[in-house]
């Protein structure tokens, strides 16, 4: 059958065909343009060979050339360079000999060559045979660009260019476990999702996972699946993969970046958008500053309105979306490889030598390597290459792996003389200095090749070393072409093939520097910042024994105050404590305890955020928060290298729990048991396989009589790798326990935190020994918010809740508050309870005054507004009335004329604006209306310091009782 190239008048389509053909032949640096002046398409490209690089320029037209001699002559003369070979291409079936002779005579040094349709057909048959299957050249161009672009070599295997034999491993892809947390009519669930499901759902996704978990590879595989799904569809989809350097090159504009990816190939964005679906695959924007990230997120919301789908990768979705909302988007979380995936990966890597795969698997198990490192695709590839290259015994930490890999990459094993050693040392220094310089920049900006060369030369020129500055450019070529640590992208930027390499070399420079202590302090100070946490992990892995570093880090962690800071600290601590596996277990135990404290702080902060308007956590319930935080701790601490400090932490907390036996402060007790449950769940993991701690909780603490722990254990069995899970489920009759406590579990699943917070139904709390009790829930909400505002969100040293739901009644009020503290005074028996402080906060109104003065004789006056129990630290206080103009009317001697409530601390005009007061016959005295809870919920969303300044009178009274000095901002 006769073949014809069927292109009519679309020069863009013809250019795409020729560009793709040149690309498949093996030419590089292909750039095209359409000359409106001369009505020709022009393509420049390069040909690499052992002798160097040859440049070519191609002039393209549809029709016969005889009538275009003058125009073509002018076009060639204006555009061709002295060192370029000339090609003329036409869709005509013939180019006359006269024309060829004339061109060669006019441009004798250009080595002119000619392609007509009959010349193109055999080239297509040889290099681009699939062209004949489908004539959609636009899709074919983007498909070939996506599949063959060097950037598609995923981050975890780019370094495999060490040897040609590794090329066969470039297609290794083990689909990771990806989960989405869903809310189905109040029931929270974790749903596994695949690439196919992602594409079927027609929504946008954030792909969240730690460094090295394969986010980039996964996202790129989605692009391949999109291309595969194009077959048989009428309107096809173009996947466009975007890196952070693409975005920075386009002024940090996502829209501009997308257009540049299309228009750089002489294509019209609007026309492509009209004829094709666009699917944007964004590698990451984590390294940018917050303001830039926010701008890009807003742009994502804009392109969503343009009917352009997207997927974006991130290390931490909460950090990515801090202070901003990404609309119509779900978050999918990548997990580290499980044991089955690890075996599958090794089998693929060593598919031609399965015995070696089995040997490595045994080595990993026998040396407990998988317990001491993140089981990510990146780490496994590093281990596999080291094992393949020289049979290295696999080291015990991530730093060791990278140290050995550094030795292999830079050639230390083949050093023959001092010059070789010097050259390798210089390479290490260049990598380390460059990594450090990137880490310290706010947006992690990379240098272009020329600037990178200058950067390196300037350093060594000031060192007075034996380094030949003129050799630096050659060393840089070696680093970017031969080591696999660095590469030069299409925009001439010098990049590390993976962030882990950058973080490793930065940590190396810090550790070996004369300014090590200063850098160490900087690592600690920036522990939760992007890249810096991994620097900390590599840094601590240098000696694995850094007691002083750990102690300083734990002190720094005490200063963090927000949910994302708490969670980032927990994950970072998990890995740092693993890398410090030679540090005394007693010291590492303190890190475990700190992480568990942070988990409870996260619990409190999530509940606090859930009560604010339009917050991500609106509608969440207590049980789900506890389950999510358990999962977070489990995922970051389930290493056998942490078994000893986990055991020690469990024993210490359990001792404290025993001391709480028969306590009246049951929230503290349940919260401590929750910590024990977190530890026991980790120790039950398949790698540890130790059920003894969980059995202590079952047998001694009877946790399966508490609906919360029945719920948590049932979910842990279903979602975590628990040792002997089936026998445990049978032995402890978990299914029957779930049925027995269905009502209790159902209550918490159906009632969100707006119903349970600040009441006795709140299950977990930060462990504190000072407890404020208020008449009503609205009082507790307002007092907590006032403290947050006046301290800029410092965690209070006290807990607070209302008397509602206590003593078998759902109502609050002064009488119930009086009954409660009397009950507490009569109930206290243990030393633990005696060490706690209770402060009952009464409104200074008629009823509050009556109940305050009617307390039993065991409560003695400290001052007119404060009483203390004669034996225990149980206090009752009346709200102090500000000694200021506007408040004098509330100082009444007669009980029935007292009206001062917690809301009166707000300015009277503010109360009037919110319709919260009724005027009374007494001048400047107002009565608070009943809609208190609605008002309190509004207050919980306000932050004007002036509104809250009068609460200082209350806090000063509370601080005086506790001997505290708090630095309030007004």
C-alpha positions in Angstrom: 0.0 0.0 0.0 1.3 3.4 -1.0 2.1 5.6 2.0 1.5 9.3 2.1 2.2 12.0 4.8 -1.2 13.5 5.1 -0.7 17.1 6.3 -2.5 19.9 4.5 -1.8 23.4 5.6 -1.0 23.2 9.3 2.6 24.1 9.7 2.5 23.4 13.5 1.5 19.8 12.7 4.3 19.5 10.1 6.9 20.9 12.5 5.7 18.5 15.3 6.2 15.6 12.9 9.7 16.6 11.9 10.7 17.5 15.6 9.5 14.1 16.7 11.3 12.3 13.9 14.6 14.2 14.7 14.1 13.4 18.4 13.7 9.7 17.7 16.7 9.6 15.4 18.7 10.9 18.4 19.3 14.6 17.7 19.2 17.0 20.7 18.6 20.6 21.5 15.7 20.7 19.0 14.0 24.1 18.7 11.4 25.2 16.2 9.8 28.4 15.1 7.5 29.6 12.3 8.7 32.6 10.3 5.7 34.7 9.4 8.0 36.9 7.3 9.1 34.1 5.0 6.2 31.6 5.5 8.7 28.8 6.4 9.1 26.6 9.4 12.6 26.6 10.8 14.1 24.0 13.1 17.6 24.0 14.7 19.1 20.9 16.3 22.4 19.3 17.3 24.1 16.0 16.5 26.4 14.6 19.2 29.4 12.3 18.2 32.8 11.3 19.6 34.3 14.2 17.6 32.0 16.8 19.2 28.8 18.5 18.4 27.4 19.4 14.9 24.7 22.0 14.5 22.0 21.8 11.8 19.3 24.2 10.6 16.3 23.0 8.7 13.9 25.0 6.5 10.4 23.5 6.0 7.7 24.2 3.5 4.6 22.3 2.2 4.7 23.0 -1.5 7.1 22.8 -4.4 10.0 25.2 -4.1 10.5 26.6 -7.6 8.3 29.6 -7.1 10.0 30.5 -3.7 13.6 30.8 -4.7 14.0 34.5 -3.8 12.1 34.1 -0.5 13.9 31.0 0.5 17.3 32.5 -0.3 16.6 35.5 1.9 15.3 33.3 4.7 18.4 31.1 4.7 20.7 34.0 4.5 19.1 35.7 7.4 18.8 32.7 9.7 21.6 30.2 9.1 24.8 30.5 11.1 28.3 30.0 9.8 28.8 26.6 11.5 25.4 25.1 10.7 24.6 22.5 8.1 21.6 23.3 5.9 18.6 21.0 5.4 15.6 21.8 3.2 12.4 19.8 3.7 9.2 19.8 1.7 6.1 17.6 1.4 6.4 17.8 -2.3 7.3 14.4 -3.9 10.2 15.9 -5.8 12.9 18.5 -5.5 14.4 19.5 -8.9 18.1 19.0 -9.5 18.3 22.6 -10.7 17.0 23.8 -7.4 19.5 21.7 -5.5 22.4 22.9 -7.6 21.4 26.5 -7.1 21.2 26.2 -3.3 24.5 24.5 -3.1 26.1 27.3 -5.2 24.6 30.0 -3.2 25.6 28.4 0.2 28.7 26.4 -0.7 29.9 25.9 2.9 26.5 24.8 4.3 26.7 21.1 3.1 23.1 21.5 1.9 20.9 18.4 2.0 17.3 17.9 0.8 14.3 15.8 2.0 11.1 15.5 0.1 8.1 13.2 0.9 9.8 10.2 -0.6 12.9 10.8 1.6 10.8 11.2 4.7 8.7 8.0 4.3 11.7 5.6 4.8 12.9 7.7 7.8 9.5 7.4 9.4 9.4 3.6 8.7 12.8 3.2 10.4 12.5 5.6 13.4 8.9 6.4 13.8 6.9 3.5 12.5 4.0 4.1 14.9 3.3 7.4 13.0 1.3 5.3 10.5 -1.0 3.9 13.2 -2.5 7.2 14.4 -2.1 10.5 12.7 -2.8 12.7 15.8 0.7 14.3 15.8 0.0 16.5 18.7 -0.7 13.6 21.0 2.2 11.6 19.6 4.6 14.5 20.1 3.6 15.0 23.8 3.6 11.2 24.3 7.1 10.8 23.0 8.3 13.8 24.8 6.8 12.5 28.1 8.1 9.0 27.6 11.6 9.8 26.3 12.3 13.0 28.2 15.4 12.3 30.4 13.4 14.0 33.3 11.1 11.0 33.3 13.8 8.9 34.8 12.4 8.9 38.2 14.3 10.3 41.2 15.0 7.0 42.8 16.8 5.5 39.7 18.5 8.5 38.0 21.8 7.5 39.6 21.8 4.2 37.8 23.8 5.7 35.0 26.8 4.4 36.9 26.9 1.4 34.5 25.0 0.6 31.3 23.8 -2.6 32.9 21.6 -0.6 35.2 19.6 0.8 32.3 17.4 -2.3 32.4 16.2 -1.2 35.9 14.8 2.1 34.9 11.3 0.8 34.4 11.0 -0.7 37.9 7.7 0.5 39.3 6.0 -1.1 42.3 2.6 0.6 42.8 2.7 2.0 46.3 -0.1 1.8 48.9 -2.1 5.0 48.6 -4.8 5.9 51.0 -7.5 8.5 51.3 -9.2 9.3 54.6 -13.0 9.6 54.0 -16.0 10.6 56.0 -19.1 8.6 55.2 -22.1 10.0 57.1 -20.0 10.6 60.2 -18.1 7.3 59.9 -14.4 7.9 59.2 -12.6 5.3 57.0 -9.4 4.9 55.2 -9.8 3.9 51.6 -7.1 2.4 49.4 -6.9 4.0 46.0 -5.1 3.0 42.8 -3.9 5.0 39.7 -6.9 3.8 37.8 -9.3 4.9 40.5 -7.6 8.3 40.6 -8.2 8.8 36.9 -11.8 7.5 37.1 -12.9 9.9 39.9 -12.4 13.1 37.9 -11.2 15.1 40.9 -7.9 16.7 41.7 -5.4 15.1 44.1 -2.6 16.0 46.5 -0.2 13.1 46.6 1.4 13.3 50.1 4.4 11.3 51.3 7.8 11.5 52.9 10.9 12.1 50.7 11.9 8.9 48.9 8.4 7.3 49.0 8.1 7.6 45.3 5.8 10.5 44.9 7.5 11.7 41.7 7.6 8.2 40.2 3.9 7.6 41.1 2.9 10.9 39.6 4.8 10.2 36.4 3.2 6.8 36.2 -0.2 8.5 36.3 0.9 10.4 33.2 1.8 7.2 31.4 -1.6 5.7 32.3 -3.3 8.9 30.9 -1.5 8.3 27.6 -2.4 4.7 27.6 -6.1 5.6 28.2 -6.1 7.9 25.2 -6.5 4.9 22.9 -10.0 4.8 21.6 -11.1 8.1 23.0 -12.5 11.0 21.0 -11.0 13.8 23.0 -7.6 12.9 24.2 -5.7 14.0 27.3 -2.2 15.6 27.3 -0.2 15.0 30.6 2.2 17.8 31.4 4.8 17.1 34.1 6.0 20.3 35.9 9.0 20.6 38.1 9.8 23.3 40.6 12.5 24.7 38.3 9.9 25.1 35.5 7.8 27.2 37.9 10.7 29.4 39.1 11.8 29.9 35.5 8.3 31.3 34.7 8.3 33.9 37.5 6.6 31.5 39.9 3.4 31.6 37.8 1.7 28.2 37.2 -0.4 29.5 34.3 2.7 30.9 32.6 4.5 27.6 33.2 1.8 25.5 31.7 1.6 27.8 28.6 5.4 27.7 28.3 5.4 23.9 28.2 3.0 24.0 25.2 4.1 27.2 23.4 7.8 26.3 23.5 7.0 23.8 20.8 5.4 26.4 18.6 1.9 25.3 19.6 -1.0 27.6 20.4 -2.2 27.1 24.1 -5.8 28.1 23.4 -6.1 25.8 20.4 -4.6 22.9 22.4 -6.9 23.6 25.3 -9.9 23.6 23.0 -9.0 20.3 21.2 -7.5 18.3 24.1 -8.0 17.8 27.8 -5.0 19.0 29.9 -3.8 17.1 33.0 -1.1 18.9 35.0 1.3 16.8 37.1 3.2 19.0 39.5 6.2 17.4 41.1 6.3 19.6 44.2 6.2 23.3 45.3 7.3 22.5 48.9 10.6 24.2 48.6 9.1 27.6 47.9 8.3 30.3 50.5 4.8 30.3 52.0 3.7 33.4 50.0 4.7 31.8 46.7 3.1 28.5 47.7 -0.1 30.4 48.5 -0.1 32.2 45.1 0.4 28.9 43.3 -2.4 27.2 45.3 -4.7 30.1 44.3 -3.6 29.5 40.7 -4.5 25.8 41.0 -8.0 27.0 42.1 -8.1 29.1 39.0 -7.0 26.3 36.6 -9.6 24.1 38.2 -12.2 26.6 36.9 -10.7 26.2 33.4 -11.5 22.5 33.5 -7.9 21.5 33.8 -7.2 18.6 36.1 -4.1 18.5 38.2 -2.2 16.4 40.7 0.5 17.9 43.0 3.0 16.1 45.1 4.1 17.2 48.6 5.9 15.9 51.6 3.2 17.2 54.0 -0.3 18.2 52.8 -1.1 20.1 56.0 2.0 22.2 55.7 1.3 22.8 52.0 -2.2 24.0 52.7 -1.4 26.0 55.8 -3.6 29.2 55.9 -5.1 28.4 52.5 -7.8 26.1 51.0 -7.4 24.0 47.8 -10.9 23.6 46.4 -12.3 20.4 44.9 -9.2 18.4 45.9 -8.6 15.2 47.8 -5.4 14.2 49.7 -3.9 10.8 49.0 -1.2 9.5 51.3 1.7 7.3 50.1 2.9 4.7 52.6 6.4 3.3 52.9 6.8 -0.1 51.3 5.5 -3.0 53.4 7.4 -6.3 53.5 5.6 -7.7 50.5 6.4 -4.7 48.4 10.1 -4.8 49.5 10.4 -8.4 48.3 8.6 -7.5 45.1 11.0 -4.6 44.5 14.1 -6.8 45.2 12.8 -9.5 42.9 12.4 -7.0 40.1 15.8 -5.5 40.7 17.5 -8.9 40.7 15.1 -10.6 38.3 18.1 -12.1 36.4 19.6 -13.4 39.6 16.8 -14.4 42.1 19.3 -16.1 44.3 21.0 -12.7 44.9 17.6 -11.2 45.7 17.0 -13.9 48.3 20.5 -13.3 49.8 19.9 -9.6 50.1 16.5 -10.2 51.7 18.0 -12.5 54.3 20.8 -10.0 54.9 18.2 -7.2 55.5 16.3 -9.4 57.9 19.2 -10.8 59.8 20.8 -7.4 60.4 17.5 -5.7 61.1 18.2 -3.1 58.5 14.6 -2.6 57.6 14.0 -1.6 61.2 16.5 1.2 61.1 15.7 2.9 57.8 12.7 4.3 56.0 11.5 1.5 53.7 11.2 3.7 50.7 11.9 3.0 47.0 14.9 5.4 47.2 16.5 3.6 50.1 15.9 0.2 48.6 17.5 1.2 45.3 20.5 2.5 47.1 20.9 -0.7 49.1 20.3 -2.9 46.0 23.0 -1.1 44.0 25.5 -1.3 46.8 24.8 -5.0 47.1 25.0 -5.5 43.4 28.2 -3.6 43.0 30.4 -5.0 45.7 28.4 -7.0 48.2 28.7 -4.3 50.9 27.3 -5.4 54.2 24.2 -3.2 54.5 24.7 -0.5 57.2 22.4 0.3 60.0 21.3 3.9 59.2 20.4 6.0 56.3 23.6 8.1 56.8 25.7 4.9 56.5 23.9 4.0 53.3 24.6 7.4 51.8 28.2 7.3 53.0 28.8 4.1 51.2 27.0 5.2 48.2 29.1 8.4 48.2 32.2 6.2 48.2 30.9 4.3 45.3 29.7 7.2 43.3 32.7 9.4 43.6 35.2 6.5 43.0 36.9 6.3 46.4 37.2 2.5 45.9 39.4 3.0 42.8 41.8 5.7 44.1 45.2 5.0 42.6 47.3 8.0 43.6 47.2 11.3 45.6 45.9 13.2 42.7 42.9 10.9 42.4 42.3 11.3 46.2 42.5 15.1 45.9 40.1 15.1 42.9 37.5 13.0 44.9 37.9 15.3 47.9 37.3 18.3 45.7 34.2 16.7 44.3 32.8 16.0 47.8 33.5 19.6 48.8 31.8 21.0 45.8 28.7 18.8 46.4 28.7 19.7 50.1 29.1 23.4 49.7 26.5 23.5 46.9 24.0 21.5 49.0 24.5 23.7 52.0 24.1 26.9 49.9 20.7 25.6 48.5 19.4 24.5 51.9 20.1 27.9 53.4 18.2 29.8 50.7 14.5 30.5 51.4 13.3 29.1 48.1 16.0 26.6 47.6 17.1 28.2 44.4 19.5 26.3 42.2 22.3 27.8 40.2 22.7 27.6 36.5 25.7 25.7 35.1 27.9 28.8 34.6 27.1 30.3 38.0 27.7 26.9 39.6 31.2 26.7 38.0 31.9 30.3 39.2 30.6 29.4 42.7 33.0 26.4 42.9 36.0 28.3 41.5 35.6 31.2 43.9 35.6 28.9 46.9 38.8 27.1 46.0 40.6 30.2 44.8 40.4 31.5 48.4 41.6 28.4 50.1 45.2 28.3 49.1 45.0 24.6 48.2 46.7 22.6 45.5 43.5 22.6 43.5 43.9 23.7 39.9 41.1 26.2 39.4 41.2 25.6 35.7 40.2 21.9 36.3 37.0 22.8 38.1 34.8 23.0 34.9 35.9 19.5 34.0 35.2 18.2 37.5 31.7 19.7 37.3 31.1 18.0 34.0 32.1 14.8 35.7 29.8 15.4 38.6 26.8 16.2 36.4 27.4 13.5 33.8 29.2 10.7 35.6 28.1 10.4 39.2 24.3 10.5 39.1 24.3 12.9 42.1 23.8 16.0 40.0 22.3 16.6 36.7 21.7 19.7 34.5 18.1 20.1 33.5 16.7 21.4 30.3 16.9 25.0 31.6 20.6 24.7 32.5 20.0 24.5 36.3 22.3 22.2 38.3 20.0 19.9 40.4 20.5 17.1 42.8 18.8 13.9 41.4 17.0 13.7 44.7 16.5 15.9 47.7 18.0 13.2 49.9 21.4 13.7 48.2 21.2 17.4 48.8 20.2 16.9 52.5 23.0 14.3 52.9 25.8 16.5 51.5 24.5 19.5 53.4 24.6 17.5 56.7 28.1 16.3 55.8 29.4 19.9 55.3 27.8 21.0 58.6 29.3 18.0 60.6 32.8 18.5 59.2 32.8 22.3 59.5 34.7 24.3 62.0 31.4 26.0 62.8 29.8 22.6 63.6 28.2 23.8 66.8 26.6 26.8 65.1 25.2 24.6 62.3 24.0 22.1 64.9 22.1 24.9 66.6 20.6 25.9 63.3 19.5 22.4 62.5 17.7 22.3 65.9 16.2 25.7 65.4 14.9 24.8 61.9 13.9 21.2 62.8 10.5 21.3 61.1 11.4 23.4 58.1 11.4 21.8 54.6 14.7 19.8 54.0 16.1 20.7 57.5 14.5 17.7 59.2 16.1 15.3 56.9 19.4 17.2 57.4 18.9 16.5 61.1 18.4 12.7 60.4 21.6 12.5 58.3 23.5 14.6 60.8 22.6 12.5 63.8 23.4 9.4 61.8 27.0 10.5 61.6 27.8 9.1 65.1 24.4 7.6 66.1 25.3 8.8 69.6 24.4 12.4 70.3 22.9 12.8 73.7 23.6 16.6 73.9 22.0 17.1 70.4 18.9 15.2 71.5 18.5 17.1 74.8 18.8 20.5 72.9 16.3 19.3 70.3 13.8 18.3 73.0 14.0 21.7 74.6 13.5 23.4 71.2 10.4 21.2 70.6 8.8 22.7 73.7 8.5 26.0 71.9 6.3 24.8 69.1 2.6 25.8 69.3 0.6 24.7 66.2 -0.9 21.5 64.9 1.4 21.1 61.9 4.4 21.8 64.1 3.4 19.1 66.6 2.9 16.5 63.9 6.1 17.4 62.0 8.0 17.1 65.3 6.5 13.7 66.0 7.5 12.3 62.6 11.0 13.9 62.8 11.6 12.6 66.3 10.7 9.1 65.1 13.4 9.1 62.5 16.0 11.0 64.6 15.6 8.5 67.4 16.1 5.7 64.9 19.2 7.3 63.6 20.5 7.7 67.2 20.3 4.0 67.8 23.6 3.9 69.7 22.4 6.7 72.1 21.5 5.5 75.5 18.0 4.1 75.5 17.2 6.2 78.7 17.9 9.4 76.7 15.9 8.2 73.7 13.0 7.3 76.0 12.7 11.0 76.7 12.2 11.5 73.0 9.4 8.9 73.0 7.7 10.7 76.0 8.0 14.0 74.2 6.5 12.7 71.1 3.5 11.3 73.1 3.0 14.7 74.8 3.0 16.2 71.3 0.3 13.7 70.2 -1.9 14.9 73.0 -1.2 18.5 72.2 -2.2 17.7 68.6 -5.4 16.2 69.9 -6.2 19.4 71.8 -5.2 21.7 69.0 -7.4 19.8 66.4 -10.4 20.0 68.8 -9.7 23.7 69.2 -9.5 24.3 65.5 -12.6 22.3 64.9 -14.6 24.8 66.9 -13.7 27.7 64.7 -15.6 28.7 61.6 -14.7 27.3 58.1 -11.9 25.1 59.4 -10.6 21.9 57.8 -11.4 20.0 61.0 -15.1 21.1 61.3 -17.3 18.2 62.1 -14.5 15.9 63.3 -15.2 13.7 66.3 -13.1 12.6 69.3 -12.7 9.0 68.3 -11.4 9.9 64.8 -8.9 12.4 66.2 -7.6 9.7 68.6 -7.3 7.2 65.7 -5.5 9.6 63.4 -3.0 10.5 66.0 -2.5 6.8 66.9 -1.8 6.1 63.2 0.7 9.0 63.0 2.6 7.8 66.0 2.5 4.2 64.8 3.8 5.1 61.3 6.8 7.0 62.6 7.8 4.8 65.5 7.2 1.2 64.4 10.9 0.3 64.3 12.6 -2.5 66.2 15.5 -0.1 66.8 13.1 1.8 69.1 12.0 -1.3 71.1 14.1 -0.6 74.2 13.2 3.1 74.6 9.5 2.3 73.8 9.6 -0.4 76.6 11.2 2.1 79.0 8.6 4.8 78.1 5.8 2.3 78.6 7.1 1.3 82.1 7.5 4.9 83.2 4.0 5.9 82.1 2.5 2.8 83.5 4.0 3.6 86.9 2.3 7.0 86.7 -1.0 5.3 85.8 -0.7 3.0 88.8 -0.3 6.0 91.0 -3.5 7.4 89.5 -5.6 4.4 90.7 -8.9 5.6 92.0 -8.2 9.2 90.9 -11.0 11.7 90.5 -9.1 13.2 87.6 -10.1 10.5 85.2 -9.2 12.5 82.0 -5.6 12.6 83.0 -5.7 8.8 83.6 -7.4 8.0 80.3 -4.9 10.3 78.5 -1.9 8.5 80.1 -3.5 5.1 79.2 -3.9 6.4 75.6 -0.1 7.0 75.5 0.4 3.4 76.7 -1.9 2.2 74.0 0.1 4.0 71.3 3.3 2.4 72.5 1.7 -1.1 72.9 0.3 -0.9 69.4 3.7 -0.1 67.9 5.3 -3.0 70.0 2.6 -5.3 68.6 3.8 -4.6 65.0 4.8 -7.6 63.0 8.5 -6.7 63.2 8.4 -6.5 67.0 5.7 -9.1 67.6 5.4 -8.3 71.3 1.9 -8.5 72.7 3.0 -8.3 76.4 2.4 -4.6 76.8 -1.1 -4.7 75.2 -1.9 -7.6 77.5 -1.0 -5.5 80.5 -3.5 -2.9 79.3 -6.1 -5.6 78.8 -5.6 -7.4 82.1 -4.5 -4.6 84.5 -6.1 -1.5 83.1 -9.2 -3.1 81.7 -9.1 -0.9 78.7 -11.6 -3.0 76.8 -14.3 -1.7 79.2 -13.8 1.8 77.7 -15.6 2.3 74.3 -12.7 4.5 73.1 -10.1 1.8 73.4 -12.5 -0.9 72.0 -12.9 1.4 69.0 -9.1 2.0 68.7 -8.1 -1.6 69.1 -10.7 -2.8 66.6 -9.4 -0.3 64.0 -5.7 -1.1 64.8 -6.4 -4.8 64.1 -8.0 -3.8 60.7 -5.5 -1.3 59.5 -2.1 -2.0 61.2 0.3 -4.9 60.9 -0.4 -6.5 64.3 1.3 -9.6 65.5 -1.1 -12.6 65.9 -4.0 -10.3 65.1 -6.5 -13.1 64.6 -5.7 -14.9 67.8 -5.9 -11.6 69.7 -9.2 -10.8 68.2 -10.6 -14.2 69.2 -8.9 -14.3 72.7 -10.2 -11.0 73.7 -13.6 -11.3 71.9 -13.2 -8.0 70.2 -16.3 -8.4 68.0 -18.5 -9.0 71.0 -16.9 -6.0 72.8 -17.7 -3.8 69.8 -21.3 -4.9 70.0 -21.5 -4.4 73.7 -20.2 -0.9 73.5 -21.9 0.0 70.3 -23.9 2.8 72.0 -20.8 4.4 73.5 -18.9 4.2 70.3 -21.9 5.5 68.3 -22.2 8.5 70.6 -18.7 9.7 69.8 -19.0 8.9 66.1 -22.3 10.8 65.8 -21.4 13.8 68.0 -18.6 16.0 66.9 -16.3 18.1 69.1 -18.8 21.0 69.3 -20.8 18.6 71.5 -18.0 17.1 73.6 -15.3 19.8 74.0 -15.1 21.5 77.4 -17.4 18.9 78.9 -16.9 15.7 80.9 -17.5 13.8 77.7 -14.2 15.0 76.3 -12.0 11.9 76.5 -8.4 13.0 76.0 -6.5 16.0 77.3 -3.0 17.3 77.8 -1.9 16.1 81.2 -2.0 19.0 83.6 -2.4 19.3 87.4 -4.3 22.6 87.5 -7.9 22.3 86.5 -10.3 25.2 86.0 -14.0 24.3 86.3 -16.6 26.8 85.1 -20.4 27.1 85.5 -21.1 26.6 81.8 -19.5 25.5 78.6 -19.6 29.0 77.1 -17.5 30.3 80.0 -14.8 27.7 79.3 -14.7 28.5 75.6 -14.4 32.3 76.3 -11.7 31.9 79.0 -9.6 29.6 76.8 -9.8 31.9 73.8 -9.0 34.9 75.9 -5.8 33.2 77.2 -4.9 32.3 73.6 -5.2 35.9 72.5 -3.4 37.4 75.4 -0.5 35.0 75.2 -0.3 34.6 71.4 -1.4 31.0 71.6 0.9 29.7 74.4 -0.5 26.4 75.8 -2.0 27.2 79.2 -0.6 25.4 82.3 -4.2 24.6 83.3 -7.0 22.6 81.7 -10.5 23.9 81.6 -14.0 22.5 81.3 -17.5 23.2 82.5 -19.4 21.5 85.2 -21.9 20.3 82.6 -22.2 16.5 82.2 -20.7 16.0 85.7 -22.4 14.4 88.6 -25.1 12.8 86.4 -26.6 16.1 85.2 -26.4 17.8 81.8 -27.0 21.3 83.2 -24.4 23.6 84.6 -24.7 26.6 86.8 -23.3 27.9 90.1 -25.2 25.3 92.2 -23.8 22.4 90.2 -20.3 23.9 90.4 -20.6 24.2 94.2 -21.7 20.6 94.5 -18.9 19.4 92.2 -16.0 20.9 94.2 -17.6 19.7 97.4 -17.8 16.2 95.9 -14.1 16.5 94.8 -13.0 17.5 98.3 -14.8 14.5 99.8 -13.5 12.1 97.1 -9.8 12.9 97.2 -7.7 10.1 98.8 -4.6 9.4 96.8 -1.3 11.3 96.8 -1.7 11.9 93.1 -5.0 13.7 93.6 -3.6 15.7 96.5 -1.0 17.1 94.1 -3.6 18.5 91.8 -5.1 22.0 91.9 -8.8 22.6 91.3 -10.2 26.2 90.8 -13.9 26.7 90.5 -14.7 29.9 88.7 -18.0 31.4 89.8 -19.8 34.3 88.1 -19.9 37.3 90.3 -23.6 37.5 90.0 -26.4 36.8 92.4 -26.4 33.0 92.1 -22.6 32.7 91.9 -22.2 35.0 95.0 -24.7 32.9 96.9 -23.1 29.5 96.1 -19.6 30.9 96.7 -20.5 32.1 100.2 -22.6 29.0 100.8 -19.6 26.7 100.5 -19.0 24.4 103.5 -16.8 25.7 106.3 -13.8 23.7 105.0 -13.5 26.4 102.4 -11.7 29.4 104.0 -11.5 32.9 102.7 -8.1 34.0 101.1 -9.7 37.3 100.2 -13.2 38.6 99.5 -13.2 36.9 96.1 -11.2 33.7 96.8 -11.5 30.6 99.1 -9.4 27.6 99.6 -10.2 24.2 101.1 -8.4 23.8 104.4 -6.7 20.5 103.4 -6.6 20.3 99.7 -5.6 22.7 96.8 -9.2 23.2 95.9 -10.1 26.8 95.3 -13.3 28.8 94.6 -13.1 32.3 93.1 -15.6 34.9 92.1 -14.9 36.7 88.9 -12.7 39.7 89.8 -14.5 43.0 88.8 -12.1 45.3 86.9 -11.1 48.3 89.0 -11.9 50.7 86.1 -14.5 53.3 85.0 -17.5 51.6 83.7 -17.3 48.7 86.1 -18.0 50.4 89.4 -21.7 49.8 89.2 -21.1 46.0 89.4 -19.6 46.4 92.9 -22.8 46.0 94.9 -23.2 44.9 98.5 -26.6 43.3 98.1 -26.6 39.9 96.6 -29.7 40.4 94.4 -28.0 43.4 92.7 -25.0 41.5 91.5 -24.9 40.8 87.8 -21.2 40.4 86.8 -20.6 37.4 84.4 -17.7 36.3 82.3 -19.1 38.2 79.2 -18.9 41.5 81.1 -15.1 41.5 80.6 -15.8 42.5 77.0 -16.4 46.2 76.3 -20.1 47.2 76.8 -20.4 48.6 73.3 -19.2 45.3 71.8 -21.8 43.5 73.9 -24.5 45.9 72.7 -23.5 45.4 69.1 -23.9 41.7 69.5 -27.3 42.0 71.3 -25.9 40.4 74.4 -27.2 42.7 77.2 -30.3 44.1 78.7 -30.2 47.5 80.4 -31.0 47.6 84.2 -32.2 50.4 86.4 -28.8 50.5 88.0 -26.6 53.0 86.1 -24.0 51.4 83.8 -25.0 47.9 84.8 -26.2 45.4 82.2 -27.6 41.9 82.4 -26.3 39.2 80.0 -28.9 37.6 77.8 -29.3 33.8 77.5 -27.8 33.1 74.0 -24.4 32.5 75.6 -23.2 29.5 73.6 -23.7 31.3 70.2 -21.9 34.3 71.5 -19.0 32.1 72.8 -18.7 30.4 69.4 -18.4 33.8 67.8 -15.8 34.9 70.3 -13.8 31.7 69.5 -13.2 33.2 66.0 -12.1 36.7 67.1 -8.6 37.9 67.8 -8.8 41.6 68.6 -6.5 42.0 71.7 -8.5 45.1 72.9 -11.6 43.0 73.3 -9.9 40.6 75.7 -7.7 42.9 77.7 -9.9 42.9 80.8 -9.5 39.2 81.2 -6.1 40.0 82.8 -8.0 40.5 86.1 -9.2 36.9 86.0 -5.9 35.5 84.9 -3.9 37.4 87.4 -6.1 35.9 90.2 -5.6 32.4 88.8 -1.8 32.9 88.4 -1.5 34.3 91.9 -3.1 31.1 93.3 -0.6 29.0 91.3 2.5 31.1 91.9 2.8 31.7 88.1 4.1 34.7 86.2 2.8 34.8 82.6 3.9 37.3 80.1 0.6 38.6 78.8 0.7 41.0 75.8 -1.5 43.7 77.5 
